[in-house]
Amino acid sequence: MTERTISPSMDLRDVANAHQPIEWGRWLLWAFVLVVAANFAWIVAWNPNFGWPIVAEWFTAESILKGLSVTLGLTVVAMIIGTAIGLMLAIARMSNDTLFSSLAGLFIWFFRGTPLLVQLIFWYNLSTLFPQISIAVPFGPTLVSWNTNDLITPMTAAIAGLSLNEAAYMAEIIRGGLLSVDKGQVEATDAFGMTRGRALRRIIIPQAMRSIIPPTGNQLISMIKATSLVSVIAMADLLYSVQAVYNRTFEVIPMLMVAVIWYLVITSILNVGQGFIERYYARGERGATDVRANVRMEEPA
């Protein structure tokens, strides 16, 4: 590296005792925000209408914890099924086969274009359209048949509605992540003679995870909150359990605060976990950035 020459005409100042000036405006803004936040917290904490003793009494009640377990179970199952279907849809959407691409696009268009609440109600009332669900030869005899009411319970309706709706969104998230991988990586897998499936598992999907993880984390948090919609089909999730209590006691606000606090606790834990996963998949990118920075520093001026 070449040394920069100092011109005698340059105005050199003694910076040994230099310090950054105090940003009074920023400090005043911070003080104002903290005062407003403290005032709001004081008002909420001492407002008797929130019924904090009732919140503390019901926060760990057995019925509430059962509803919480249903919410968490629905979230996990719906995310696993939705992600698996979404991956297949994303691959089909990117396929050169017009049939696969069109069918995947039609699925995504329908389930993203209709409200989740409507889909849940539709699945729950499927027996009004199809009293029986059958496997049959097209325009031929029926091979096996089931009573729809026996198959479509509140649990199966909730899982079907949440999973298929989530699959449509995950398909676009995964497709965006796959498209973010440099085309040279895909060409390299072709040059090495790797099959499409192996290239996806070993090369493309691991690199796409950096782009897939953040929106997937957002979808997981959205799924936690979306499970509250299953209360309309009598699924005993967290919100339904809370509603069952305040319908008896008429303590609406305290019981809603129980649900709010539990949702905030869950989403906060998920945010922390998402941060760890993002840092894990960003390790390679940070290393490459550091290498590029070191190369630039070592280049002669």
C-alpha positions as CSV (number, residue, x, y, z in Angstrom):
1,M,0.0,0.0,0.0
2,T,1.3,3.5,-0.9
3,E,1.6,6.1,1.9
4,R,-0.3,9.3,1.5
5,T,1.9,12.4,1.3
6,I,1.1,15.3,3.6
7,S,1.1,18.7,2.0
8,P,2.6,21.6,4.0
9,S,-0.5,23.6,3.1
10,M,-2.8,21.2,4.9
11,D,-4.3,22.5,8.1
12,L,-3.2,20.0,10.7
13,R,-4.9,20.1,14.1
14,D,-4.1,18.4,17.4
15,V,-6.8,15.7,17.7
16,A,-5.3,14.0,20.8
17,N,-7.9,15.5,23.0
18,A,-10.8,15.6,20.4
19,H,-14.1,14.2,21.5
20,Q,-17.5,13.7,19.9
21,P,-19.9,16.5,20.7
22,I,-22.9,15.7,22.9
23,E,-26.0,15.3,20.8
24,W,-28.4,17.1,23.1
25,G,-31.4,16.7,20.7
26,R,-31.1,12.9,20.7
27,W,-30.8,12.8,24.5
28,L,-33.8,15.0,25.0
29,L,-35.8,12.8,22.6
30,W,-34.8,9.7,24.5
31,A,-35.8,11.3,27.8
32,F,-39.2,12.3,26.3
33,V,-39.9,8.8,25.0
34,L,-38.9,7.2,28.3
35,V,-41.1,9.6,30.3
36,V,-44.1,8.9,28.0
37,A,-43.5,5.1,28.2
38,A,-43.2,5.2,32.0
39,N,-46.4,7.3,32.3
40,F,-48.3,4.8,30.1
41,A,-46.9,1.8,32.1
42,W,-48.0,3.5,35.3
43,I,-51.5,4.2,34.0
44,V,-51.9,0.6,32.8
45,A,-50.5,-0.9,36.0
46,W,-52.7,1.0,38.3
47,N,-55.9,1.0,36.3
48,P,-58.3,-1.2,38.2
49,N,-60.4,-1.9,35.1
50,F,-57.7,-4.2,33.7
51,G,-58.3,-6.5,36.7
52,W,-54.7,-7.6,37.2
53,P,-55.6,-9.8,40.2
54,I,-58.0,-11.7,37.9
55,V,-55.3,-11.9,35.2
56,A,-52.9,-13.4,37.7
57,E,-55.5,-15.9,38.9
58,W,-56.4,-17.2,35.5
59,F,-53.0,-16.9,33.8
60,T,-51.9,-20.4,34.7
61,A,-55.3,-22.0,35.1
62,E,-55.7,-25.5,33.7
63,S,-58.2,-24.6,31.1
64,I,-56.0,-21.7,29.8
65,L,-52.9,-24.0,29.6
66,K,-54.9,-26.6,27.7
67,G,-56.0,-24.0,25.2
68,L,-52.4,-22.8,25.0
69,S,-51.2,-26.3,24.2
70,V,-53.8,-26.6,21.4
71,T,-52.6,-23.3,19.9
72,L,-49.0,-24.4,20.0
73,G,-49.9,-27.9,18.6
74,L,-51.9,-26.4,15.7
75,T,-49.1,-24.0,14.9
76,V,-46.4,-26.7,14.8
77,V,-48.5,-29.1,12.7
78,A,-49.8,-26.4,10.3
79,M,-46.3,-25.0,9.8
80,I,-44.8,-28.5,9.1
81,I,-47.5,-29.5,6.7
82,G,-47.6,-26.0,5.1
83,T,-43.9,-25.8,4.6
84,A,-43.7,-29.3,3.1
85,I,-46.5,-28.5,0.6
86,G,-45.1,-25.1,0.0
87,L,-41.7,-26.5,-1.0
88,M,-43.4,-28.8,-3.5
89,L,-45.5,-26.0,-4.8
90,A,-42.4,-23.7,-5.2
91,I,-40.5,-26.3,-7.1
92,A,-43.6,-27.0,-9.3
93,R,-44.0,-23.2,-9.8
94,M,-40.4,-22.9,-11.1
95,S,-40.7,-26.0,-13.3
96,N,-40.6,-25.7,-17.1
97,D,-43.5,-28.1,-17.2
98,T,-46.6,-26.0,-18.0
99,L,-49.0,-28.4,-16.3
100,F,-47.1,-28.4,-12.9
101,S,-46.5,-24.7,-13.0
102,S,-50.1,-23.9,-13.8
103,L,-51.5,-26.1,-11.1
104,A,-49.2,-24.7,-8.5
105,G,-50.1,-21.1,-9.6
106,L,-53.8,-21.9,-9.4
107,F,-53.4,-23.3,-5.9
108,I,-51.4,-20.3,-4.7
109,W,-53.9,-17.9,-6.4
110,F,-56.9,-19.4,-4.6
111,F,-55.6,-19.9,-1.1
112,R,-53.9,-16.5,-1.0
113,G,-56.9,-14.8,-2.6
114,T,-59.5,-15.9,-0.1
115,P,-59.6,-15.0,3.7
116,L,-58.4,-17.7,6.1
117,L,-61.6,-17.3,8.2
118,V,-63.7,-18.2,5.2
119,Q,-61.5,-21.2,4.4
120,L,-61.9,-22.5,8.0
121,I,-65.7,-22.1,7.9
122,F,-65.8,-23.8,4.5
123,W,-63.8,-26.8,5.7
124,Y,-65.9,-27.1,8.9
125,N,-69.1,-27.1,6.8
126,L,-67.9,-29.3,4.0
127,S,-70.5,-31.9,4.7
128,T,-73.2,-29.5,3.5
129,L,-71.7,-29.8,0.0
130,F,-70.4,-33.3,0.1
131,P,-72.2,-35.6,2.7
132,Q,-69.8,-38.3,1.8
133,I,-66.1,-38.3,0.7
134,S,-65.4,-41.1,-1.8
135,I,-62.5,-42.5,-3.7
136,A,-63.9,-43.6,-7.1
137,V,-62.9,-44.2,-10.7
138,P,-63.7,-41.1,-12.8
139,F,-67.2,-41.5,-14.1
140,G,-67.1,-45.0,-12.7
141,P,-67.8,-47.0,-9.6
142,T,-67.0,-45.9,-6.0
143,L,-64.2,-47.8,-4.4
144,V,-64.5,-46.6,-0.8
145,S,-66.5,-43.9,0.9
146,W,-66.6,-42.2,4.3
147,N,-69.1,-40.0,6.1
148,T,-67.9,-36.4,5.9
149,N,-69.0,-35.5,9.4
150,D,-66.8,-38.4,10.7
151,L,-63.7,-37.1,8.9
152,I,-64.1,-33.3,9.2
153,T,-64.0,-32.6,12.9
154,P,-63.0,-29.2,14.3
155,M,-59.4,-30.4,14.6
156,T,-59.2,-31.7,11.0
157,A,-60.9,-28.6,9.7
158,A,-58.5,-26.4,11.6
159,I,-55.4,-28.3,10.4
160,A,-56.6,-28.4,6.8
161,G,-57.5,-24.7,6.7
162,L,-54.3,-23.5,8.4
163,S,-52.0,-25.8,6.5
164,L,-53.3,-25.2,3.0
165,N,-53.4,-21.4,3.6
166,E,-49.9,-21.5,5.0
167,A,-48.7,-23.6,2.0
168,A,-49.7,-20.9,-0.4
169,Y,-47.6,-18.2,1.4
170,M,-44.7,-20.5,2.1
171,A,-44.5,-21.5,-1.6
172,E,-43.9,-17.9,-2.6
173,I,-41.4,-17.4,0.2
174,I,-39.4,-20.5,-0.8
175,R,-39.6,-19.6,-4.4
176,G,-38.2,-16.2,-3.7
177,G,-35.4,-17.8,-1.7
178,L,-34.5,-20.3,-4.5
179,L,-34.5,-17.4,-7.0
180,S,-32.0,-15.5,-4.8
181,V,-29.4,-18.2,-5.3
182,D,-26.8,-17.2,-7.9
183,K,-27.4,-18.8,-11.3
184,G,-23.8,-19.9,-11.4
185,Q,-24.5,-22.3,-8.5
186,V,-27.2,-24.0,-10.6
187,E,-25.0,-24.1,-13.6
188,A,-22.2,-25.7,-11.5
189,T,-24.5,-28.5,-10.3
190,D,-25.4,-29.2,-13.9
191,A,-21.7,-29.3,-14.8
192,F,-21.0,-31.8,-12.1
193,G,-23.8,-34.0,-13.3
194,M,-25.9,-33.7,-10.1
195,T,-29.5,-34.6,-10.3
196,R,-32.1,-31.9,-9.7
197,G,-33.2,-33.3,-6.4
198,R,-29.6,-33.7,-5.1
199,A,-28.7,-30.2,-6.2
200,L,-31.7,-28.8,-4.3
201,R,-30.8,-30.7,-1.1
202,R,-27.0,-30.1,-1.1
203,I,-26.4,-26.8,-2.9
204,I,-29.4,-24.6,-3.6
205,I,-31.7,-24.9,-0.6
206,P,-28.9,-24.4,2.0
207,Q,-27.9,-21.2,0.3
208,A,-31.5,-20.1,-0.1
209,M,-32.1,-20.4,3.6
210,R,-30.6,-17.0,4.3
211,S,-33.4,-15.5,2.3
212,I,-36.1,-17.9,3.5
213,I,-35.6,-17.8,7.3
214,P,-36.6,-14.2,8.0
215,P,-40.0,-14.3,6.2
216,T,-40.6,-17.8,7.5
217,G,-40.1,-16.5,11.0
218,N,-42.7,-13.8,10.3
219,Q,-45.1,-16.4,9.0
220,L,-44.6,-18.6,12.1
221,I,-45.5,-15.6,14.3
222,S,-48.5,-14.8,12.1
223,M,-49.6,-18.5,12.4
224,I,-49.5,-18.2,16.1
225,K,-52.0,-15.4,15.9
226,A,-54.0,-16.9,13.1
227,T,-54.8,-19.9,15.2
228,S,-57.2,-17.6,17.2
229,L,-59.5,-17.8,14.2
230,V,-60.3,-21.5,14.8
231,S,-62.3,-20.4,17.8
232,V,-65.2,-19.7,15.3
233,I,-65.4,-23.4,14.6
234,A,-65.5,-24.4,18.3
235,M,-61.8,-25.4,18.4
236,A,-60.7,-25.1,22.0
237,D,-57.6,-23.0,21.4
238,L,-56.2,-20.3,23.7
239,L,-58.7,-17.6,22.6
240,Y,-61.7,-20.0,22.8
241,S,-60.7,-21.0,26.3
242,V,-60.5,-17.4,27.3
243,Q,-63.9,-16.7,25.7
244,A,-65.4,-19.7,27.6
245,V,-64.3,-18.2,30.9
246,Y,-65.5,-14.6,30.3
247,N,-68.8,-15.8,28.9
248,R,-69.4,-17.3,32.4
249,T,-67.8,-14.5,34.5
250,F,-68.3,-11.5,32.3
251,E,-64.7,-10.4,33.0
252,V,-63.9,-9.7,29.4
253,I,-61.0,-7.3,29.6
254,P,-59.0,-9.3,32.3
255,M,-59.4,-12.6,30.3
256,L,-58.4,-10.9,27.0
257,M,-55.3,-9.6,28.8
258,V,-54.5,-13.2,29.7
259,A,-54.6,-14.2,26.0
260,V,-52.6,-11.1,25.0
261,I,-49.8,-11.7,27.5
262,W,-49.5,-15.4,26.4
263,Y,-49.4,-14.4,22.7
264,L,-46.7,-11.8,23.5
265,V,-44.7,-14.3,25.5
266,I,-44.8,-16.9,22.7
267,T,-43.9,-14.4,19.9
268,S,-41.1,-13.0,22.0
269,I,-39.5,-16.4,22.4
270,L,-39.9,-17.1,18.7
271,N,-38.2,-13.8,17.9
272,V,-35.2,-14.8,19.9
273,G,-35.1,-18.2,18.2
274,Q,-35.4,-16.6,14.8
275,G,-32.4,-14.4,15.6
276,F,-30.2,-17.4,16.4
277,I,-31.2,-19.2,13.3
278,E,-30.6,-16.1,11.1
279,R,-27.1,-15.7,12.6
280,Y,-26.4,-19.4,12.0
281,Y,-27.2,-19.2,8.3
282,A,-25.5,-15.8,7.9
283,R,-22.1,-17.1,9.0
284,G,-20.9,-17.9,5.5
285,E,-22.0,-14.5,4.2
286,R,-20.2,-12.7,7.0
287,G,-17.1,-14.6,6.3
288,A,-17.2,-13.9,2.6
289,T,-17.8,-10.2,3.4
290,D,-14.7,-10.1,5.7
291,V,-12.6,-11.7,3.1
292,R,-13.6,-9.2,0.4
293,A,-13.0,-6.4,2.8
294,N,-9.5,-7.7,3.6
295,V,-8.7,-8.1,-0.1
296,R,-9.7,-4.5,-0.8
297,M,-7.6,-3.2,2.1
298,E,-4.5,-5.1,0.8
299,E,-4.9,-3.8,-2.8
300,P,-2.4,-1.0,-3.7
301,A,-3.9,2.5,-3.9
